[in-house]
Amino acid sequence: MSKKTALVLLVAVFALMLAPVTFAQAAATAPAATNWVGVAAAIALGIAAAGCGIGQGLATAAACEGTARNPGAGGAVRIAFIIGVALIESLTLYALVIVLIK
């Protein structure tokens, strides 16, 4: 038996073992009210993380381009890049703290 066939068989057996647990749910009750604060916090964190990712990508590109244009200034560019990326990353961490406090 090949490794691929064994893996497929293992996944199938695992899925069949979990099927009874999946269908053994309690009777449905009235739906609970949606926690819109949590939804809004999750969206805000996603936007903050996306913005930080874009900012870090642009900062990395600029630092690489600056170092490539002037290798002698690589040390100063590297220090400025690390400080800038740390400040960008702190925005996501602050957003995470606010989401966890909510």
C-alpha positions in Angstrom: 0.0 0.0 0.0 1.4 3.4 -1.0 1.8 6.2 1.5 -0.8 8.3 -0.4 -3.4 5.5 -0.2 -2.6 4.9 3.5 -3.1 8.6 4.2 -6.4 8.7 2.4 -7.5 5.6 4.3 -6.5 7.2 7.6 -8.4 10.4 6.9 -11.5 8.4 5.9 -11.4 6.3 9.1 -10.9 9.4 11.2 -13.8 11.2 9.5 -16.0 8.1 10.0 -15.1 8.1 13.7 -16.1 11.7 14.1 -19.4 11.4 12.2 -21.5 10.1 15.1 -20.2 12.9 17.4 -21.1 15.5 14.7 -24.7 14.3 14.4 -25.2 13.8 18.1 -26.3 17.4 18.8 -28.9 18.6 21.2 -32.2 19.9 19.9 -32.1 23.4 18.5 -33.3 26.1 20.8 -34.1 29.7 20.0 -31.1 31.4 18.4 -29.1 33.6 20.6 -28.6 37.3 19.8 -25.6 38.0 17.8 -22.7 39.6 19.6 -22.2 42.5 17.3 -19.4 44.0 19.5 -17.3 40.8 18.9 -18.0 40.9 15.2 -17.0 44.5 14.9 -13.9 43.9 17.0 -12.9 41.0 14.8 -13.4 43.1 11.6 -11.4 46.0 13.2 -8.5 43.6 14.1 -8.6 42.2 10.5 -8.4 45.7 9.0 -5.5 46.6 11.4 -3.6 43.4 10.6 -4.1 43.9 6.8 -2.9 47.5 7.1 0.1 46.5 9.1 1.0 43.8 6.6 0.9 46.2 3.7 2.9 48.8 5.7 5.5 46.2 6.6 5.8 45.0 3.0 6.3 48.6 1.8 8.9 49.3 4.5 10.8 46.1 3.6 10.8 46.9 -0.1 12.0 50.5 0.6 14.7 49.2 3.0 15.9 46.7 0.4 15.9 49.3 -2.3 17.8 51.8 -0.2 20.4 49.3 0.8 20.8 48.2 -2.8 21.3 51.8 -4.0 23.8 52.7 -1.3 25.4 49.7 0.4 27.4 52.0 2.6 24.3 53.2 4.4 23.1 49.7 5.0 23.6 49.9 8.8 21.6 53.1 9.2 18.9 51.8 6.9 18.6 48.6 8.8 18.3 50.4 12.2 15.6 52.7 10.8 13.8 49.7 9.2 13.7 47.7 12.5 12.4 50.7 14.5 9.8 51.4 11.8 8.6 47.8 11.6 8.4 47.6 15.4 6.1 50.7 15.4 4.0 49.2 12.6 3.7 45.9 14.5 2.7 47.7 17.7 -0.5 48.9 15.9 -1.7 45.3 15.5 -0.8 44.5 19.1 -2.7 47.5 20.4 -5.7 46.5 18.3 -5.5 42.9 19.7 -5.4 44.3 23.2 -8.5 46.4 22.6 -10.3 43.4 21.0 -9.4 41.2 24.1 -10.6 43.9 26.5 -13.9 44.6 24.6 
